[in-house]
Amino acid sequence: MDSMDDLNRALARLAGAPVPLALDDIESRVLARIGVQRVVARRAGLGIGVMTVVALGIGMAGAELPATGSSVASLAPLGGASPLAPSALLIGEP
């Protein structure tokens, strides 16, 4: 328990020490920083909102544009001969 006694003595010395002068106005400095951070957070929130609306608009516009069709071979397992079946790939015809 010797380390606990050392810790208790160190804490007692710290409690008896005078308060540093730099800590006198710490409350006002902290509150000033909190006020600045609120303004920055509000601006960031506005920017994120604008980007969300723009992304939503792009998505809606993209959904309205007609898609070009492409002919894709059917790969249904039970429907007819598949062009990618091993027999078609090895022999050359289904």
N, C-alpha and C positions, 0 to 999 in steps of 0.2 A: 504493500500500500504506500510505498515511498513516493511513487510517481503521482499518486493522488494528492499527497501532501504538497509536492512541488507545484502541482497545478493550482491548488487552493491558495498557496502563497503568491503565485504569479497573478491570479485573479484579484487577490486582495491588494497587491501593489497597483494593478491597473485601476481598480476602483478608487484608490486614494490619489491617483495622478490627476493633475489639472487637465481640463478639457482643452484640446488644441484650438487656437484662434481660428483656424480654417473651417472649423465646424460651426462657427457662430451663425453664419448666414446660409447654412446648407438647406434649410427648409425653403427659403425663397428661391434658391437656385434650382432645387428639385421641382418645385411647382412651376417655375418658368419653363423648364424643359418639358414638363408634361403638357403645358399649353401649346408649345411648338409642335409636339408630336401629334396632338389632336388635329392641327391644321394640315400637317403632312398626310395623316391617315385619311382625312376627308378628301384631299385632292387625289390620293391613290384610289380611293373607292370610286370617285367620279370617273377616273380613267378606266378602271375595270368595267364599270357599267357601260361606258361608251363602246369599249371593245366587245362586250357581250352583245350589244344591240347590232353592231356591225357584223359580227359572226352569224347572228341569227338571220340577218338580212341576206347575207351571202348564201347561207344554207337554203333559205326559202327560194331565192332566185335560182339556185342550182337545181332545186327540185322541180321547178317549173319548166326548165329548158328541156327540149326533147332529147332523148338519148338515141344515139345511132345504134342500130341493131347489127349484130354480127352473127354469121352462121357458125354454130358450134355443133359438133357431132354429139349425138345423144350417147351418154355413158350409162344409161339405165341397165342394171344388172339382168333384168328379166325381159328386156325388150329388144329383140332382134340381135344381129351381129354387131359387135362393137368394133370400130376401127382401131381401137387400142388393145384388142384381145391378143394374147400371145400368138395364136395361130395366124392372125392377120399380119402381125409384125414379122413373123418368121418366114411365112410363105409368100406374103405379099398380097393376098386377097382373102376375103372372109369366107 
